[in-house]
Amino acid sequence: MLSNTTKKYLIAGVIGTVTIAGALAYLQYKRLMNYVIKISKVKVNKISLNNIDLNLLLNFENKSDIAFDIKNQTYDVYLDNIFIAKLQNQSVTKIKAKSTNDLGLNVKFDPTKVLKKLSGGTVELLTKLDKIILKIDIKLKVKIWFFNVNIPYVFESSLKDLSM
């Protein structure tokens, strides 16, 4: 049987270990949430009046020491605050620790429908590239060890900045 003093030290040691482990896990979580997503490449598969088909290559910079799998990617695309499309990628993507990883995404849409949704139409789109904002609301479902985590990210840029 353990003495009361030994029990107190044992409890204090367990509490200290749990506290330190929790602090380290929190630091990794903060690094994980400090990621950056950028558009790397755009490959045009097809362009016509009624169909644009692109492959986007996105760079996902993982600043944490944790490798994980992205199980699902959902992208809600807005142009000038008007919902344009919902894109999804159900493929599992492995993300390495402390590295920049590629995320592939196929984008298909009907440009005539998009232009109809915009209030100024084609003329405004072409003449006011600096004022029209592309916003992509990104939701990633990630598996880290035994846990499933949702990671949100919002990408915003003017069409002028994207065309440079």
DSSP file with accessible surface (Angstrom, degrees, kcal/mol):
  #  RESIDUE AA STRUCTURE BP1 BP2  ACC     N-H-->O    O-->H-N    N-H-->O    O-->H-N    TCO  KAPPA ALPHA  PHI   PSI    X-CA   Y-CA   Z-CA
    1    1 A M              0   0  216      0, 0.0     2,-0.2     0, 0.0     0, 0.0   0.000 360.0 360.0 360.0 138.6    0.0    0.0    0.0
    2    2 A L        -     0   0   89      1,-0.1     2,-0.0     2,-0.0     0, 0.0  -0.574 360.0-118.2 -83.8 146.4    1.3    3.5   -0.9
    3    3 A S     >  -     0   0   61     -2,-0.2     4,-2.5     1,-0.1     5,-0.2  -0.309  27.7-108.7 -75.7 164.9    1.7    6.2    1.7
    4    4 A N  H  > S+     0   0  116      1,-0.2     4,-2.3     2,-0.2     5,-0.1   0.884 120.3  52.4 -61.7 -38.7   -0.3    9.4    1.5
    5    5 A T  H  > S+     0   0   81      2,-0.2     4,-2.3     1,-0.2    -1,-0.2   0.929 109.7  48.2 -65.0 -43.2    2.8   11.3    0.5
    6    6 A T  H  > S+     0   0   65      1,-0.2     4,-2.6     2,-0.2    -2,-0.2   0.909 110.7  51.5 -63.3 -41.1    3.6    8.9   -2.3
    7    7 A K  H  X S+     0   0   80     -4,-2.5     4,-2.8     2,-0.2     5,-0.2   0.912 109.0  51.0 -61.6 -42.0    0.0    9.1   -3.5
    8    8 A K  H  X S+     0   0  148     -4,-2.3     4,-2.6     2,-0.2    -2,-0.2   0.924 112.4  46.0 -62.6 -43.9    0.2   12.9   -3.6
    9    9 A Y  H  X S+     0   0  172     -4,-2.3     4,-2.5     2,-0.2    -2,-0.2   0.899 112.9  50.4 -66.1 -39.1    3.5   12.8   -5.6
   10   10 A L  H  X S+     0   0  101     -4,-2.6     4,-2.4     2,-0.2    -2,-0.2   0.940 112.8  45.7 -63.5 -45.4    2.1   10.3   -7.9
   11   11 A I  H  X S+     0   0  101     -4,-2.8     4,-2.8     2,-0.2     5,-0.2   0.923 113.1  50.1 -64.1 -43.9   -1.1   12.3   -8.5
   12   12 A A  H  X S+     0   0   60     -4,-2.6     4,-2.6    -5,-0.2    -1,-0.2   0.906 110.9  50.3 -62.3 -39.9    1.0   15.5   -9.0
   13   13 A G  H  X S+     0   0   38     -4,-2.5     4,-2.6     2,-0.2    -2,-0.2   0.915 111.2  47.5 -64.5 -42.4    3.2   13.7  -11.5
   14   14 A V  H  X S+     0   0   83     -4,-2.4     4,-2.8     2,-0.2     5,-0.2   0.935 113.2  48.4 -64.3 -45.0    0.2   12.4  -13.5
   15   15 A I  H  X S+     0   0  102     -4,-2.8     4,-2.6     1,-0.2    -2,-0.2   0.928 112.7  48.9 -61.8 -42.7   -1.4   15.9  -13.5
   16   16 A G  H  X S+     0   0   29     -4,-2.6     4,-2.6    -5,-0.2     5,-0.2   0.927 111.9  48.4 -62.9 -43.3    1.9   17.5  -14.6
   17   17 A T  H  X S+     0   0   97     -4,-2.6     4,-2.7     2,-0.2     5,-0.2   0.929 113.0  47.2 -63.4 -44.7    2.3   14.9  -17.4
   18   18 A V  H  X S+     0   0   96     -4,-2.8     4,-2.6     2,-0.2    -2,-0.2   0.917 112.6  50.4 -64.1 -40.0   -1.2   15.4  -18.6
   19   19 A T  H  X S+     0   0   90     -4,-2.6     4,-2.4    -5,-0.2    -2,-0.2   0.933 112.8  45.2 -64.4 -45.9   -0.8   19.2  -18.5
   20   20 A I  H  X S+     0   0  109     -4,-2.6     4,-2.6     2,-0.2     5,-0.2   0.930 113.8  49.3 -65.3 -43.7    2.5   19.1  -20.5
   21   21 A A  H  X S+     0   0   56     -4,-2.7     4,-2.5    -5,-0.2    -2,-0.2   0.915 111.9  49.6 -61.8 -41.2    1.0   16.7  -23.0
   22   22 A G  H  X S+     0   0   41     -4,-2.6     4,-2.4    -5,-0.2    -1,-0.2   0.904 110.5  49.9 -63.5 -41.4   -2.0   18.9  -23.4
   23   23 A A  H  X S+     0   0   53     -4,-2.4     4,-2.3     2,-0.2    -2,-0.2   0.920 111.9  47.6 -65.3 -41.9    0.1   22.0  -23.9
   24   24 A L  H  X S+     0   0  104     -4,-2.6     4,-2.1     2,-0.2    -2,-0.2   0.909 112.1  49.8 -65.4 -40.6    2.2   20.2  -26.5
   25   25 A A  H  X S+     0   0   62     -4,-2.5     4,-2.4    -5,-0.2    -2,-0.2   0.910 110.2  51.0 -63.8 -40.5   -0.9   19.0  -28.3
   26   26 A Y  H  X S+     0   0  134     -4,-2.4     4,-2.6     2,-0.2    -2,-0.2   0.914 108.1  52.0 -64.2 -41.6   -2.3   22.5  -28.3
   27   27 A L  H  X S+     0   0   95     -4,-2.3     4,-2.1     1,-0.2    -1,-0.2   0.913 110.7  48.0 -61.7 -41.4    0.9   24.0  -29.8
   28   28 A Q  H  X S+     0   0   36     -4,-2.1     4,-2.7     2,-0.2    -1,-0.2   0.904 110.3  52.3 -64.6 -39.7    0.7   21.4  -32.6
   29   29 A Y  H  X S+     0   0  119     -4,-2.4     4,-2.5     2,-0.2    -2,-0.2   0.928 108.8  49.9 -61.1 -44.2   -2.9   22.3  -33.1
   30   30 A K  H  < S+     0   0  108     -4,-2.6     4,-0.4     1,-0.2    -2,-0.2   0.909 112.8  47.0 -63.0 -40.1   -2.1   26.0  -33.4
   31   31 A R  H >< S+     0   0  101     -4,-2.1     3,-0.9     1,-0.2    32,-0.5   0.899 110.8  52.6 -65.9 -40.4    0.7   25.2  -35.9
   32   32 A L  H >< S+     0   0    3     -4,-2.7     3,-0.5     1,-0.2    -2,-0.2   0.910 108.9  49.1 -61.5 -41.6   -1.7   22.9  -37.9
   33   33 A M  T 3< S+     0   0   54     -4,-2.5    -1,-0.2     1,-0.2    -2,-0.2   0.543  95.8  75.4 -78.5  -2.0   -4.3   25.7  -38.1
   34   34 A N  T <  S+     0   0   91     -3,-0.9    -1,-0.2    -4,-0.4    -2,-0.1  -0.114  72.4 134.1 -97.7  35.4   -1.5   28.1  -39.3
   35   35 A Y    <   -     0   0   16     -3,-0.5     2,-0.4    27,-0.1    27,-0.2  -0.322  45.4-143.3 -82.0 167.7   -1.6   26.6  -42.7
   36   36 A V  E     -A   61   0A  32     25,-1.2    25,-3.1    -2,-0.1     2,-0.5  -0.999   7.2-163.0-134.3 134.1   -1.6   28.4  -46.1
   37   37 A I  E     +A   60   0A   5     -2,-0.4     2,-0.3    23,-0.2    23,-0.2  -0.984  17.1 171.0-117.8 128.3   -3.4   27.5  -49.3
   38   38 A K  E     -A   59   0A 125     21,-2.0    21,-3.3    -2,-0.5     2,-0.5  -0.965  39.0-109.2-133.3 151.4   -2.4   29.1  -52.6
   39   39 A I  E     +A   58   0A  54     -2,-0.3    19,-0.2    19,-0.2     3,-0.1  -0.696  38.0 173.7 -78.4 124.5   -3.3   28.5  -56.2
   40   40 A S  E     +     0   0A  51     17,-3.2     2,-0.3    -2,-0.5    18,-0.2   0.875  57.0   0.2 -98.7 -52.6   -0.2   27.0  -57.8
   41   41 A K  E     -A   57   0A 141     16,-1.6    16,-2.7     2,-0.0     2,-0.4  -0.982  50.6-154.8-142.1 152.7   -1.1   26.1  -61.4
   42   42 A V  E     -A   56   0A  81     -2,-0.3     2,-0.5    14,-0.2    14,-0.2  -0.997  10.4-168.7-128.1 124.5   -4.2   26.2  -63.6
   43   43 A K  E     -A   55   0A 133     12,-2.8    12,-2.7    -2,-0.4     2,-0.6  -0.973  16.0-141.5-114.5 123.2   -4.5   23.7  -66.5
   44   44 A V  E     +A   54   0A  81     -2,-0.5    10,-0.2    10,-0.2     3,-0.1  -0.739  23.7 173.0 -85.6 119.5   -7.2   24.4  -69.1
   45   45 A N  E     -     0   0A  61      8,-2.8     2,-0.3    -2,-0.6     9,-0.2   0.841  69.3  -7.5 -89.7 -41.8   -8.8   21.1  -70.2
   46   46 A K  E     -A   53   0A 115      7,-1.8     7,-2.8     2,-0.1     2,-0.4  -0.966  55.3-171.4-158.1 138.3  -11.6   22.7  -72.3
   47   47 A I  E     +A   52   0A 112     -2,-0.3     2,-0.3     5,-0.2     5,-0.2  -0.990  24.4 139.2-134.2 125.8  -13.1   26.1  -73.0
   48   48 A S        -     0   0   50      3,-1.9     3,-0.4    -2,-0.4    -2,-0.1  -0.890  65.2 -89.5-146.8 179.0  -16.2   26.8  -74.9
   49   49 A L  S    S+     0   0  144     -2,-0.3    63,-0.6     1,-0.2     3,-0.1   0.827 126.5  28.8 -64.0 -29.9  -19.2   29.2  -74.5
   50   50 A N  S    S+     0   0  103      1,-0.2     2,-0.3    61,-0.1    -1,-0.2   0.390 121.7  46.4-112.7   1.9  -21.1   26.7  -72.4
   51   51 A N        +     0   0   47     -3,-0.4    -3,-1.9    59,-0.2     2,-0.5  -0.928  47.1 178.9-153.2 122.9  -18.3   24.8  -70.7
   52   52 A I  E     -AB  47 109A  30     57,-2.6    57,-2.0    -2,-0.3     2,-0.5  -0.995  10.7-176.1-119.6 128.9  -15.1   25.6  -68.9
   53   53 A D  E     +AB  46 108A  25     -7,-2.8    -8,-2.8    -2,-0.5    -7,-1.8  -0.977  11.5 167.3-129.0 114.5  -13.1   22.7  -67.5
   54   54 A L  E     -AB  44 107A  32     53,-3.2    53,-3.4    -2,-0.5     2,-0.5  -0.928  29.6-143.6-125.9 151.6  -10.0   23.4  -65.5
   55   55 A N  E     -AB  43 106A  58    -12,-2.7   -12,-2.8    -2,-0.3     2,-0.4  -0.981  22.0-160.6-111.4 123.1   -7.6   21.5  -63.2
   56   56 A L  E     -AB  42 105A  26     49,-3.6    49,-2.1    -2,-0.5     2,-0.6  -0.854   7.3-156.0-101.4 139.1   -6.4   23.6  -60.3
   57   57 A L  E     -AB  41 104A  42    -16,-2.7   -17,-3.2    -2,-0.4   -16,-1.6  -0.972  15.9-167.6-112.6 117.4   -3.3   22.7  -58.4
   58   58 A L  E     -AB  39 103A   8     45,-3.2    45,-2.8    -2,-0.6     2,-0.5  -0.843  15.2-136.7-104.5 142.4   -3.4   24.2  -54.9
   59   59 A N  E     -AB  38 102A  46    -21,-3.3   -21,-2.0    -2,-0.4     2,-0.6  -0.886  14.6-164.6 -97.9 126.0   -0.4   24.3  -52.6
   60   60 A F  E     -AB  37 101A   0     41,-3.4    41,-2.9    -2,-0.5     2,-0.8  -0.948   6.6-156.8-110.4 110.9   -1.2   23.4  -48.9
   61   61 A E  E     -AB  36 100A  68    -25,-3.1   -25,-1.2    -2,-0.6     2,-0.7  -0.815   4.4-162.6 -93.0 112.2    1.6   24.5  -46.6
   62   62 A N  E     + B   0  99A   1     37,-2.8    37,-0.9    -2,-0.8   -30,-0.1  -0.855  11.3 179.8 -95.5 113.1    1.5   22.4  -43.4
   63   63 A K        +     0   0   70     -2,-0.7   -31,-0.2   -32,-0.5    -1,-0.1   0.468  53.1  91.8 -92.7  -1.9    3.6   24.2  -40.7
   64   64 A S  S    S-     0   0    0    -33,-0.2    34,-2.3     2,-0.2    35,-0.1  -0.381  81.6-121.9 -90.6 170.3    2.9   21.6  -38.1
   65   65 A D  S    S+     0   0   79     32,-0.2     2,-0.5    -2,-0.1    32,-0.2   0.265  85.2  97.6 -88.2   9.7    5.0   18.5  -37.1
   66   66 A I        -     0   0   17    -38,-0.2     2,-0.3    30,-0.1    -2,-0.2  -0.878  60.7-153.4-109.7 127.3    1.9   16.3  -37.8
   67   67 A A        +     0   0   59     -2,-0.5     2,-0.3    30,-0.1    78,-0.3  -0.708  28.2 164.0 -88.8 147.9    1.3   14.4  -41.0
   68   68 A F  E     -C   95   0B   8     27,-2.0    27,-3.3    -2,-0.3     2,-0.4  -0.948  34.7-109.7-155.6 172.7   -2.4   13.8  -41.8
   69   69 A D  E     -CD  94 143B  37     74,-2.1    74,-3.0    -2,-0.3     2,-0.7  -0.947  16.8-142.2-113.1 132.9   -4.9   12.8  -44.5
   70   70 A I  E     -CD  93 142B   0     23,-3.2    23,-2.2    -2,-0.4    72,-0.3  -0.855  20.7-178.5 -89.0 118.3   -7.4   15.1  -46.1
   71   71 A K  E     +     0   0B  79     70,-3.0     2,-0.3    -2,-0.7    71,-0.2   0.772  64.0  10.0 -88.1 -30.7  -10.5   12.9  -46.6
   72   72 A N  E     - D   0 141B  25     69,-1.3    69,-2.8    21,-0.1     2,-0.4  -0.987  58.7-160.4-154.8 139.1  -12.8   15.3  -48.3
   73   73 A Q  E     -ED  89 140B   0     16,-2.2    16,-2.2    -2,-0.3     2,-0.4  -0.991   8.8-176.8-124.8 131.2  -12.5   18.8  -49.8
   74   74 A T  E     -ED  88 139B  18     65,-2.3    65,-2.8    -2,-0.4     2,-0.5  -0.998   2.6-171.7-128.7 132.2  -15.4   21.1  -50.4
   75   75 A Y  E     -ED  87 138B   3     12,-3.0    12,-2.9    -2,-0.4     2,-0.6  -0.977   8.4-163.3-127.0 116.6  -15.1   24.5  -52.0
   76   76 A D  E     -ED  86 137B  15     61,-2.4    61,-2.8    -2,-0.5     2,-0.5  -0.903  19.2-153.9 -97.3 119.6  -18.0   27.1  -52.2
   77   77 A V  E     -ED  85 136B  21      8,-3.1     7,-3.4    -2,-0.6     8,-1.3  -0.832  14.3-177.7-104.4 130.1  -17.0   29.6  -54.9
   78   78 A Y  E     -ED  83 135B  57     57,-3.2    57,-2.8    -2,-0.5     2,-0.5  -0.966  11.2-164.5-125.2 139.7  -18.4   33.2  -54.9
   79   79 A L  E >  S-ED  82 134B  19      3,-2.4     3,-1.3    -2,-0.4    55,-0.2  -0.987  85.0 -13.1-124.0 117.7  -17.8   35.9  -57.4
   80   80 A D  T 3  S-     0   0   52     53,-2.8    -1,-0.2    -2,-0.5    54,-0.1   0.910 129.7 -57.0  56.6  42.0  -18.7   39.4  -56.2
   81   81 A N  T 3  S+     0   0  137     52,-0.5     2,-0.5     1,-0.2    -1,-0.3   0.653 112.4 122.9  63.2  18.8  -20.5   37.7  -53.2
   82   82 A I  E <   -E   79   0B  49     -3,-1.3    -3,-2.4     0, 0.0    -1,-0.2  -0.950  69.7-116.6-110.2 125.5  -22.7   35.7  -55.6
   83   83 A F  E     +E   78   0B  87     -2,-0.5    -5,-0.2    -5,-0.2     3,-0.1  -0.417  40.4 168.2 -63.1 127.8  -22.6   31.9  -55.2
   84   84 A I  E     -     0   0B  24     -7,-3.4     2,-0.3     1,-0.4    -6,-0.2   0.795  52.5 -18.9-108.9 -48.1  -21.2   30.4  -58.4
   85   85 A A  E     -E   77   0B  20     -8,-1.3    -8,-3.1    24,-0.1     2,-0.5  -0.996  42.7-131.9-161.5 157.6  -20.4   26.8  -57.7
   86   86 A K  E     -E   76   0B 116     -2,-0.3     2,-0.4   -10,-0.2   -10,-0.2  -0.990  28.9-169.7-116.0 123.7  -19.8   24.0  -55.2
   87   87 A L  E     -E   75   0B  18    -12,-2.9   -12,-3.0    -2,-0.5     2,-0.3  -0.901   3.2-172.9-114.9 144.7  -16.7   21.9  -55.9
   88   88 A Q  E     -E   74   0B 107     -2,-0.4     2,-0.4   -14,-0.2    18,-0.2  -0.982  17.0-167.5-138.9 149.6  -15.8   18.7  -54.2
   89   89 A N  E     -E   73   0B  28    -16,-2.2   -16,-2.2    -2,-0.3    -2,-0.0  -0.963   4.2-179.6-134.4 114.7  -12.9   16.3  -54.1
   90   90 A Q        +     0   0  113     -2,-0.4     2,-0.2   -18,-0.2    -1,-0.1   0.435  47.2 113.9 -93.4  -1.0  -13.5   13.0  -52.4
   91   91 A S  S    S-     0   0   74      1,-0.1     2,-0.4   -18,-0.1    -2,-0.1  -0.465  72.8-115.0 -73.7 142.5  -10.0   11.6  -53.0
   92   92 A V        -     0   0   78     -2,-0.2     2,-0.5   -23,-0.1   -21,-0.2  -0.618  31.8-165.5 -77.2 130.0   -7.7   11.0  -50.0
   93   93 A T  E     -C   70   0B  24    -23,-2.2   -23,-3.2    -2,-0.4     2,-0.4  -0.982  12.7-139.4-120.4 125.4   -4.7   13.3  -50.0
   94   94 A K  E     -C   69   0B 144     -2,-0.5     2,-0.5   -25,-0.2   -25,-0.2  -0.708  14.6-159.4 -85.6 129.4   -1.7   12.7  -47.8
   95   95 A I  E     -C   68   0B   3    -27,-3.3   -27,-2.0    -2,-0.4     2,-0.2  -0.946   9.8-143.9-112.2 121.9   -0.2   15.8  -46.2
   96   96 A K    >   -     0   0  144     -2,-0.5     3,-0.7   -29,-0.2   -34,-0.2  -0.516  26.3 -98.4 -83.6 153.5    3.3   15.6  -44.9
   97   97 A A  T 3  S+     0   0   38      1,-0.2   -32,-0.2   -32,-0.2   -30,-0.1  -0.365  99.0   1.9 -68.8 145.7    4.5   17.4  -41.8
   98   98 A K  T 3  S+     0   0  124    -34,-2.3     2,-0.3   -32,-0.2    -1,-0.2   0.861 112.0  98.3  44.8  51.9    6.4   20.7  -42.2
   99   99 A S  E <  S-B   62   0A  36    -37,-0.9   -37,-2.8    -3,-0.7     2,-0.5  -0.972  76.7-104.3-155.1 168.2    6.1   20.7  -46.0
  100  100 A T  E     -B   61   0A  80     -2,-0.3     2,-0.3   -39,-0.2   -39,-0.2  -0.900  40.7-170.0-100.7 126.8    4.1   22.1  -48.9
  101  101 A N  E     -B   60   0A  15    -41,-2.9   -41,-3.4    -2,-0.5     2,-0.4  -0.853  19.5-117.1-119.6 152.4    1.8   19.6  -50.5
  102  102 A D  E     -B   59   0A  92     -2,-0.3     2,-0.5   -43,-0.2   -43,-0.2  -0.720  20.1-167.4 -93.3 136.5   -0.3   19.6  -53.7
  103  103 A L  E     -B   58   0A   0    -45,-2.8   -45,-3.2    -2,-0.4     2,-0.3  -0.993  12.4-150.8-118.0 124.3   -4.1   19.4  -53.7
  104  104 A G  E     +B   57   0A  36     -2,-0.5     2,-0.3   -47,-0.2   -47,-0.2  -0.742  16.8 177.2 -96.0 144.5   -5.7   18.7  -57.1
  105  105 A L  E     -B   56   0A   9    -49,-2.1   -49,-3.6    -2,-0.3     2,-0.4  -0.968  20.7-145.3-149.0 128.2   -9.2   20.0  -57.9
  106  106 A N  E     -B   55   0A  64     -2,-0.3     2,-0.5   -51,-0.2   -51,-0.2  -0.815  16.9-163.0 -93.5 132.9  -11.2   19.8  -61.1
  107  107 A V  E     +B   54   0A  15    -53,-3.4   -53,-3.2    -2,-0.4     2,-0.4  -0.977  13.2 170.9-120.7 121.0  -13.4   22.8  -61.8
  108  108 A K  E     +B   53   0A 124     -2,-0.5     2,-0.3   -55,-0.2   -55,-0.2  -0.999  12.0 145.7-129.1 133.1  -16.3   22.6  -64.3
  109  109 A F  E     -B   52   0A  60    -57,-2.0   -57,-2.6    -2,-0.4     3,-0.1  -0.987  49.0-110.4-158.9 164.2  -18.9   25.3  -64.9
  110  110 A D    >>  -     0   0   38     -2,-0.3     4,-1.7   -59,-0.2     3,-0.5  -0.880  23.6-159.1 -98.8 108.7  -21.0   27.0  -67.5
  111  111 A P  H 3> S+     0   0   23      0, 0.0     4,-2.6     0, 0.0     5,-0.2   0.819  89.3  60.1 -62.3 -28.1  -19.7   30.5  -68.0
  112  112 A T  H 3> S+     0   0   47    -63,-0.6     4,-1.8     1,-0.2     5,-0.1   0.908 106.0  47.6 -67.1 -37.5  -23.0   31.7  -69.5
  113  113 A K  H <> S+     0   0  133     -3,-0.5     4,-1.3     2,-0.2    -1,-0.2   0.890 111.8  50.3 -67.8 -38.3  -24.8   30.8  -66.2
  114  114 A V  H  X S+     0   0   17     -4,-1.7     4,-1.3     1,-0.2     3,-0.4   0.940 110.1  49.6 -64.8 -45.6  -22.1   32.6  -64.2
  115  115 A L  H  < S+     0   0   44     -4,-2.6     6,-0.3     1,-0.2    -1,-0.2   0.863 107.0  55.7 -63.8 -34.1  -22.3   35.8  -66.3
  116  116 A K  H  < S+     0   0  171     -4,-1.8    -1,-0.2     1,-0.2    -2,-0.2   0.848 105.4  52.9 -65.9 -32.0  -26.1   35.8  -65.9
  117  117 A K  H  < S+     0   0   98     -4,-1.3     2,-0.3    -3,-0.4    -1,-0.2   0.793  92.5  85.8 -73.4 -29.4  -25.7   35.8  -62.2
  118  118 A L  S  < S-     0   0   12     -4,-1.3     3,-0.4    -3,-0.2     4,-0.1  -0.580  77.6-138.3 -76.8 136.2  -23.4   38.8  -62.2
  119  119 A S  S    S+     0   0  107     -2,-0.3    -1,-0.1     1,-0.2    -4,-0.0   0.866  99.6  37.6 -64.5 -38.2  -25.3   42.1  -62.1
  120  120 A G  S  > S-     0   0   33      1,-0.2     4,-1.0     2,-0.1     3,-0.4   0.562  97.0-153.8 -93.1  -9.0  -23.1   43.9  -64.7
  121  121 A G  H  >  -     0   0   19     -3,-0.4     4,-2.0    -6,-0.3    -1,-0.2  -0.227  52.4 -25.5  72.2-156.7  -22.5   40.9  -67.0
  122  122 A T  H  > S+     0   0   73      1,-0.2     4,-2.4     2,-0.2     5,-0.2   0.874 133.4  56.2 -63.2 -41.3  -19.4   40.5  -69.2
  123  123 A V  H  > S+     0   0  107     -3,-0.4     4,-2.3     1,-0.2     5,-0.2   0.942 110.9  43.6 -61.1 -47.7  -18.6   44.2  -69.6
  124  124 A E  H  X S+     0   0   49     -4,-1.0     4,-2.1     1,-0.2    -1,-0.2   0.911 111.7  55.0 -64.2 -39.6  -18.3   44.7  -65.9
  125  125 A L  H  < S+     0   0   35     -4,-2.0    -1,-0.2     1,-0.2    -2,-0.2   0.922 114.8  39.0 -59.3 -43.2  -16.4   41.5  -65.5
  126  126 A L  H  < S+     0   0  118     -4,-2.4     3,-0.4     1,-0.2    -1,-0.2   0.805 121.4  41.6 -79.5 -30.1  -13.8   42.6  -68.0
  127  127 A T  H  < S+     0   0   99     -4,-2.3    -2,-0.2    -5,-0.2     3,-0.2   0.665 117.7  42.8 -94.3 -16.7  -13.6   46.3  -67.1
  128  128 A K    >X  +     0   0   91     -4,-2.1     4,-1.4    -5,-0.2     3,-1.2  -0.234  63.0 139.7-124.7  46.7  -13.6   46.1  -63.3
  129  129 A L  T 34 S+     0   0   55     -3,-0.4    31,-1.8     1,-0.3    30,-0.9   0.818  73.5  56.5 -59.7 -30.8  -11.3   43.2  -62.6
  130  130 A D  T 34 S+     0   0   81     29,-0.2    -1,-0.3     1,-0.2    -2,-0.1   0.741 110.3  43.9 -75.2 -19.5   -9.8   45.0  -59.6
  131  131 A K  T <4 S+     0   0  139     -3,-1.2     2,-0.6    27,-0.1    -1,-0.2   0.650  93.1  87.4 -99.2 -17.5  -13.2   45.4  -57.9
  132  132 A I     <  -     0   0    3     -4,-1.4    27,-2.2    -7,-0.1     2,-0.5  -0.752  67.4-153.5 -89.7 123.1  -14.6   41.9  -58.5
  133  133 A I  E     - F   0 158B  60     -2,-0.6   -53,-2.8    25,-0.2     2,-0.6  -0.831   8.2-150.8-103.8 129.9  -13.6   39.6  -55.7
  134  134 A L  E     -DF  79 157B  26     23,-3.4    23,-2.0    -2,-0.5     2,-0.4  -0.872  19.9-174.1 -93.2 125.2  -13.3   35.8  -56.0
  135  135 A K  E     -DF  78 156B  59    -57,-2.8   -57,-3.2    -2,-0.6     2,-0.5  -0.989   9.0-170.5-124.1 130.0  -14.0   34.2  -52.6
  136  136 A I  E     -DF  77 155B  20     19,-2.9    19,-2.7    -2,-0.4     2,-0.8  -0.978   9.8-156.7-122.9 115.4  -13.6   30.5  -52.0
  137  137 A D  E     -DF  76 154B  37    -61,-2.8   -61,-2.4    -2,-0.5     2,-0.4  -0.839  20.8-162.5 -91.5 108.5  -14.9   29.1  -48.8
  138  138 A I  E     -DF  75 153B   4     15,-3.5    15,-2.1    -2,-0.8     2,-0.5  -0.796  14.8-175.3-102.9 133.1  -12.9   25.9  -48.2
  139  139 A K  E     -DF  74 152B  93    -65,-2.8   -65,-2.3    -2,-0.4     2,-0.5  -0.986   6.3-171.2-127.2 119.6  -13.8   23.1  -45.9
  140  140 A L  E     -DF  73 151B   0     11,-2.6    11,-3.1    -2,-0.5     2,-0.6  -0.932  14.2-150.4-111.9 131.6  -11.4   20.2  -45.4
  141  141 A K  E     -DF  72 150B 110    -69,-2.8   -70,-3.0    -2,-0.5   -69,-1.3  -0.918  27.1-172.5-100.1 120.9  -12.3   17.1  -43.5
  142  142 A V  E     -DF  70 149B   1      7,-3.3     7,-3.2    -2,-0.6     2,-0.6  -0.890  22.2-148.6-121.7 142.6   -9.0   15.8  -42.1
  143  143 A K  E     +DF  69 148B  81    -74,-3.0   -74,-2.1    -2,-0.4     2,-0.5  -0.957  16.8 179.5-112.0 118.0   -8.0   12.6  -40.3
  144  144 A I  E >   - F   0 147B  12      3,-2.8     3,-2.9    -2,-0.6     2,-0.3  -0.979  65.1 -52.5-118.8 114.5   -5.3   13.0  -37.7
  145  145 A W  T 3  S-     0   0  170     -2,-0.5   -77,-0.0   -78,-0.3    -2,-0.0  -0.396 124.0 -20.6  54.2-111.9   -4.4    9.8  -35.9
  146  146 A F  T 3  S+     0   0  191     -2,-0.3     2,-0.4    -3,-0.1    -1,-0.3   0.344 121.5  92.6-103.5   4.2   -7.8    8.6  -34.7
  147  147 A F  E <   -F  144   0B 132     -3,-2.9    -3,-2.8     2,-0.0     2,-0.5  -0.792  61.3-147.8-106.7 142.5   -9.5   12.0  -34.8
  148  148 A N  E     -F  143   0B 128     -2,-0.4     2,-0.4    -5,-0.2    -5,-0.2  -0.929  24.7-177.7-104.3 128.3  -11.6   13.6  -37.6
  149  149 A V  E     -F  142   0B  39     -7,-3.2    -7,-3.3    -2,-0.5     2,-0.5  -0.968  22.8-137.3-129.2 140.7  -11.2   17.4  -37.7
  150  150 A N  E     -F  141   0B 114     -2,-0.4    -9,-0.2    -9,-0.2   -11,-0.0  -0.859  18.6-164.7 -96.1 130.0  -12.8   20.0  -39.9
  151  151 A I  E     -F  140   0B   1    -11,-3.1   -11,-2.6    -2,-0.5     2,-0.2  -0.958   4.6-160.8-117.3 116.4  -10.4   22.7  -41.1
  152  152 A P  E     +F  139   0B  77      0, 0.0     2,-0.3     0, 0.0   -13,-0.2  -0.622  13.3 171.5 -92.6 154.9  -12.0   25.9  -42.6
  153  153 A Y  E     -F  138   0B  55    -15,-2.1   -15,-3.5    -2,-0.2     2,-0.5  -0.940  18.6-153.4-158.0 139.9  -10.2   28.3  -44.8
  154  154 A V  E     -F  137   0B  69     -2,-0.3     2,-0.5   -17,-0.2   -17,-0.2  -0.980   8.6-165.3-120.2 122.7  -11.3   31.4  -46.8
  155  155 A F  E     +F  136   0B  36    -19,-2.7   -19,-2.9    -2,-0.5     2,-0.4  -0.921  12.4 176.6-104.7 128.8   -9.4   32.4  -49.9
  156  156 A E  E     +F  135   0B 119     -2,-0.5     2,-0.3   -21,-0.2   -21,-0.2  -1.000   9.4 147.1-134.7 137.4  -10.1   35.9  -51.3
  157  157 A S  E     -F  134   0B  21    -23,-2.0   -23,-3.4    -2,-0.4     2,-0.1  -0.968  44.3-108.5-160.8 150.4   -8.5   37.8  -54.2
  158  158 A S  E  >  -F  133   0B  10     -2,-0.3     4,-1.7   -25,-0.2   -25,-0.2  -0.480  32.3-119.2 -76.4 155.0   -9.5   40.3  -56.9
  159  159 A L  H  > S+     0   0   34    -27,-2.2     4,-1.6   -30,-0.9   -29,-0.2   0.858 115.3  58.6 -62.9 -30.8   -9.7   38.9  -60.4
  160  160 A K  H  > S+     0   0   93    -31,-1.8     4,-0.7   -28,-0.3    -1,-0.2   0.934 105.0  48.4 -63.8 -46.0   -7.0   41.4  -61.3
  161  161 A D  H  4 S+     0   0   98    -32,-0.3     3,-0.5     1,-0.2    -1,-0.2   0.865 111.7  50.4 -63.2 -35.4   -4.6   39.9  -58.8
  162  162 A L  H  < S+     0   0   64     -4,-1.7    -1,-0.2     1,-0.2    -2,-0.2   0.807 106.8  54.7 -71.6 -29.6   -5.4   36.4  -60.1
  163  163 A S  H  <        0   0   84     -4,-1.6    -1,-0.2    -3,-0.2    -2,-0.2   0.596 360.0 360.0 -82.1  -9.6   -4.8   37.4  -63.7
  164  164 A M     <        0   0  170     -4,-0.7    -3,-0.0    -3,-0.5    -4,-0.0  -0.408 360.0 360.0 -82.2 360.0   -1.3   38.8  -63.0
